[in-house]
Structures are given as C-alpha cells and as structure tokens.
Amino acid sequence: MGLFVFLPLVLPLTAWPVARLAEQRLHPRVATRLLTTVAGVLAVCSTLCLALVMVVGTAQLPGNPLPDGWSDPEVRAAVPFEGIAGRAAIPALVLVVLACGRTLLRHVRVRRDAGRALAGLPAGPVAVLPDPEPYAWALPGARGRIVVSRGLLDRMAPAERRALFAHERAHLAGRHHRYLLVAQLAARANPFLRPLATAVSYVAERWADEEAAREVGDRRSVARAIAHAALVSRGAPAATLAGAAAPGPVPRRVAALLDPPPAPRPWPPAFTAIGLAAWTAAAGTTASALFSANATVTLVLLLKTATSL
C-alpha cells in the first residue's frame, strides 16, 4: 500500500475550491447534491483509512485481541511507520466515532423532543406554537410538518407568510435534512471537510429559497420575507435539528434572490472556474475511493495469507 494509504486523509483538500464556487456559480439543487456526495464519499474513505492503519499498526501490541497472524512482518510492512501511525490512528478513530455518534444522537434526540412537543397540537401540515419568540423550521418525518411560532407570524405580512411556508415546504419536499446530516457527519469524520459542510448548509437554504420563489412567483417577496424573518428572529434560539437548516448568510441569500434565477444545468461547463473546481473535486473523490479500495483489498489479502500461515 505504501504512502498511498494516507492519501484519503488529505484528499478532501481537493474539494475546497468547489465549495465556495458552487455557492456562487451552480444551481443550489445541483450544488447541494454535488457537495454532499463529495463530502460523504471522502469522509467514508478517510475513516476507512484510519481503520486500516489502526489494524496494521496495532496488531503487534501485546495483549491485543487481533489474531497473531495479523502482526506478521509482511502485514506491518504494508503501512509505512506502522508503529507510530497505528498508535496515532487509535485516538483519531475513537474521536471520529464519538463525534459522529454525538451528532447522530443529538439529531435523534431533538427530533424526538420536537415530536413530543407537537403531540398535543391538532394534526396538520403546519403547527403553530403559542410562543412569543419568533422562529420557524421544518420537522421531517413520515408526515413532515412546518413548525412556526405565533411570535413570528404576528410580525409578518400575508405575502411574507406565504413565502415563509413555501420555503419550509421546499425543505420538506427536498428532504434537505438528509443532505445536512450527511455533511455534518462528514465534517465530524474529517475536519478538512468542514468547508463543504458549511457550503451545504448555505446551498440547501438557497435551494429552498429558489423553490419558494418559483412557487410564489415573486422573487422580491421571498427576499423580503427572508430579510424580515432574520431581522425579527435575532436572539431567538436556533434549532439544532439537522433538518432545520441554518439560516446562512442572509444578505447573500437576499442578494441572490434579487438577481435572475440561476440556470438549472446538471454540470458546469468544463472550461470555467467552477467547472475546473468540480472536476478537481470529482478527481480527488475518485482517487480517494480508489486508494481506499486498493488498500482494503491489499490488506485483506495480506491478512488472509498471514492468518492461513
């Protein structure tokens, strides 16, 4: 395997250029799907890399539960600096597992608590809470619901309310909570993927903005609703559910809605800045997957041979 086994840990750097350019040059729907896919694949590959290094590097430690054949010199030679790298991979992998587990538990807990809080309210697509604090978010599920406080509704005009509900319905219809959760888990698995997670949070909001503008038929009305909701919601507690997307940079979202709608092309032109960044990210993701697959197959064959001996 050689030094190539470590490449999946750093190949997420190849996706940094596309993170910012995708926010500006791609349709939000395309950008959300592209960045989430890239982040998810790179996170799985880097985590697999840590696991492989840990197995090879720690097999020779006294008292470990691994088979004796796994500490064969031929197996240890597959990873450079197997002693140091293997010992370092143990706490790194533990931190990854704990961080991802904590994110999943928080997501499940908040979603469960939100469901319990709405249990006593009348059934319907919209749940209005008698809370003076202004906020609104989408609660995903088999019967997705829009949760909005009376404090926010009382501060918005009828046209702004229509735009608000259209925005939240777009979150539910597009199942944006899944993209956001994958991006959050990827950022926990590899810190180099945090720019992609931030970008996914923003473009998911932009996706909902564009869908709301298409449904309402007035981009300026949606822009006013976003700006007004952000203004009156300052200081309100932010939802921690991954399905309730973060508001993102509101001035940028408003400015984007005041411009013409983005072209819904599935892939950017190759000979442009965003096209080159997208191909670079795709190449880095493909290389990471290939290196991880090659390292896995090589290690499995070596361990099989060593164990049979």
C-alpha positions, 0 to 999 in steps of 0.5 A, a space after each residue: 500500500 505504501 504512502 498511498 494509504 494516507 492519501 484519503 486523509 488529505 484528499 478532501 483538500 481537493 474539494 475546497 475550491 468547489 465549495 465556495 464556487 458552487 455557492 456562487 456559480 451552480 444551481 443550489 439543487 445541483 450544488 447541494 447534491 454535488 457537495 454532499 456526495 463529495 463530502 460523504 464519499 471522502 469522509 467514508 474513505 478517510 475513516 476507512 483509512 484510519 481503520 486500516 492503519 489502526 489494524 496494521 499498526 496495532 496488531 503487534 501490541 501485546 495483549 491485543 485481541 487481533 489474531 497473531 497472524 495479523 502482526 506478521 512482518 509482511 502485514 506491518 510492512 504494508 503501512 509505512 511507520 506502522 508503529 507510530 501511525 497505528 498508535 496515532 490512528 487509535 485516538 483519531 478513530 475513537 474521536 471520529 466515532 464519538 463525534 459522529 455518534 454525538 451528532 447522530 444522537 443529538 439529531 435523534 434526540 431533538 427530533 424526538 423532543 420536537 415530536 413530543 412537543 407537537 403531540 398535543 397540537 391538532 394534526 396538520 401540515 403546519 403547527 403553530 406554537 403559542 410562543 412569543 419568540 419568533 422562529 420557524 423550521 421544518 420537522 421531517 418525518 413520515 408526515 413532515 410538518 412546518 413548525 412556526 411560532 405565533 411570535 413570528 407570524 404576528 410580525 409578518 405580512 400575508 405575502 411574507 407568510 406565504 413565502 415563509 411556508 413555501 420555503 419550509 415546504 421546499 425543505 420538506 419536499 427536498 428532504 434537505 435534512 438528509 443532505 445536512 446530516 450527511 455533511 455534518 457527519 462528514 465534517 465530524 469524520 474529517 475536519 478538512 471537510 468542514 468547508 463543504 459542510 458549511 457550503 451545504 448548509 448555505 446551498 440547501 437554504 438557497 435551494 429552498 429559497 429558489 423553490 419558494 420563489 418559483 412557487 410564489 412567483 415573486 422573487 422580491 417577496 421571498 427576499 423580503 420575507 427572508 430579510 424580515 424573518 432574520 431581522 425579527 428572529 435575532 436572539 431567538 434560539 436556533 434549532 439544532 435539528 439537522 433538518 432545520 437548516 441554518 439560516 446562512 448568510 442572509 444578505 447573500 441569500 437576499 442578494 441572490 434572490 434579487 438577481 435572475 434565477 440561476 440556470 438549472 444545468 446538471 454540470 458546469 461547463 468544463 472550461 470555467 472556474 467552477 467547472 475546473 473546481 468540480 472536476 478537481 473535486 470529482 478527481 480527488 473523490 475518485 482517487 480517494 475511493 480508489 486508494 481506499 479500495 486498493 488498500 482494503 483489498 491489499 490488506 485483506 489479502 495480506 491478512 488472509 495469507 498471514 492468518 492461513 500461515 
